[in-house]
Amino acid sequence: MNYRSSEELWGSYASMLVELAKEHGVTAVGELGGGASPLLADESAWGFVPTRAIYDISVEEMDKASEHLDKRQADLCTPLEGAGGEYDLVFSKMLCEHLPDPEAFHRNCFHLLRPGGRSVHFFPTLYAAPFVLNRVIPEQTARKVLGVVQPGRLDNPLTEKFPAYYRWCRGPTPASLHRYEALGFEVEEWRAGFGHSYYSRLGPLDRLEQVKARALVKRPVRSLTAFATVVLRKPVSG
């Protein structure tokens, strides 16, 4: 396990994906839940990959994204039709917490990959307090709270808020690892982050959160992570 601050984990995710793709000679990549602002839209970062596609359940969200991308409408929590094995790399960012059926989603990831391919996901984890709150309060109330802690976000069509379930979104516990392994994946890497910025407008509480995060990086408690990056590999024999 690799523990660090959530700020570092968030900030390094996009470059980590590009480095992983270059290291393993990726020629086809799929971004899952790419929606309105997919990472693959950055031509300067991803231009070296000839085949790039984004998947999302919402055509309306994908319509907001760059026109040069291959856009595929799909419910990733139901079995995907047709042949698999299209990609060397599939990934998501801030999608997993919104999945009503994470097991079906990760089975689809496995199906989409070529043998030896990687499935990479960045997601928030329980039991960080803001995500526990987001899970238990009504959605309309959650939107009001978000409007306070992140002013302007709900006014931006590229940063819409969607209902969150947080299923399979936990720290790097043995149970979490087993879920992926039971689907046939090898857990190649798990980067866990402590701390968050949701209290940034609440001075003393924010400072306390940052102190707590620094302490947890030094002495990790798996159940108290706030974010995770998980790298899963489909075995060559899979």
Secondary structure in CASP SS format (residue, H / E / C, confidence):
PFRMAT SS
TARGET T0000
AUTHOR 0000-0000-0000
METHOD secondary structure of the structure
MODEL  1
M C 1.00
N E 1.00
Y E 1.00
R E 1.00
S E 1.00
S H 1.00
E H 1.00
E H 1.00
L H 1.00
W H 1.00
G H 1.00
S H 1.00
Y H 1.00
A H 1.00
S H 1.00
M H 1.00
L H 1.00
V H 1.00
E H 1.00
L H 1.00
A H 1.00
K H 1.00
E H 1.00
H C 1.00
G C 1.00
V C 1.00
T C 1.00
A E 1.00
V E 1.00
G E 1.00
E E 1.00
L E 1.00
G C 1.00
G C 1.00
G C 1.00
A C 1.00
S C 1.00
P C 1.00
L H 1.00
L H 1.00
A H 1.00
D C 1.00
E H 1.00
S H 1.00
A H 1.00
W H 1.00
G C 1.00
F C 1.00
V C 1.00
P C 1.00
T E 1.00
R E 1.00
A E 1.00
I E 1.00
Y E 1.00
D E 1.00
I C 1.00
S C 1.00
V H 1.00
E H 1.00
E H 1.00
M H 1.00
D C 1.00
K C 1.00
A C 1.00
S C 1.00
E C 1.00
H C 1.00
L C 1.00
D E 1.00
K E 1.00
R E 1.00
Q E 1.00
A C 1.00
D C 1.00
L C 1.00
C C 1.00
T C 1.00
P C 1.00
L C 1.00
E C 1.00
G C 1.00
A C 1.00
G C 1.00
G C 1.00
E C 1.00
Y E 1.00
D E 1.00
L E 1.00
V E 1.00
F E 1.00
S E 1.00
K E 1.00
M C 1.00
L C 1.00
C H 1.00
E H 1.00
H H 1.00
L C 1.00
P C 1.00
D C 1.00
P H 1.00
E H 1.00
A H 1.00
F H 1.00
H H 1.00
R H 1.00
N H 1.00
C H 1.00
F H 1.00
H H 1.00
L H 1.00
L E 1.00
R E 1.00
P E 1.00
G E 1.00
G E 1.00
R E 1.00
S E 1.00
V E 1.00
H E 1.00
F E 1.00
F E 1.00
P E 1.00
T C 1.00
L E 1.00
Y C 1.00
A C 1.00
A H 1.00
P H 1.00
F H 1.00
V H 1.00
L H 1.00
N H 1.00
R H 1.00
V H 1.00
I C 1.00
P C 1.00
E H 1.00
Q H 1.00
T H 1.00
A H 1.00
R H 1.00
K H 1.00
V H 1.00
L H 1.00
G H 1.00
V H 1.00
V H 1.00
Q C 1.00
P C 1.00
G C 1.00
R H 1.00
L H 1.00
D H 1.00
N C 1.00
P C 1.00
L C 1.00
T C 1.00
E C 1.00
K C 1.00
F C 1.00
P C 1.00
A C 1.00
Y C 1.00
Y C 1.00
R C 1.00
W C 1.00
C C 1.00
R E 1.00
G C 1.00
P C 1.00
T C 1.00
P H 1.00
A H 1.00
S H 1.00
L H 1.00
H H 1.00
R H 1.00
Y H 1.00
E H 1.00
A H 1.00
L C 1.00
G C 1.00
F C 1.00
E E 1.00
V E 1.00
E E 1.00
E E 1.00
W E 1.00
R E 1.00
A E 1.00
G E 1.00
F E 1.00
G C 1.00
H C 1.00
S C 1.00
Y C 1.00
Y C 1.00
S C 1.00
R C 1.00
L C 1.00
G H 1.00
P H 1.00
L H 1.00
D H 1.00
R H 1.00
L H 1.00
E H 1.00
Q H 1.00
V H 1.00
K H 1.00
A H 1.00
R H 1.00
A H 1.00
L H 1.00
V H 1.00
K H 1.00
R C 1.00
P C 1.00
V C 1.00
R H 1.00
S H 1.00
L H 1.00
T C 1.00
A C 1.00
F E 1.00
A E 1.00
T E 1.00
V E 1.00
V E 1.00
L E 1.00
R E 1.00
K C 1.00
P C 1.00
V C 1.00
S C 1.00
G C 1.00
END
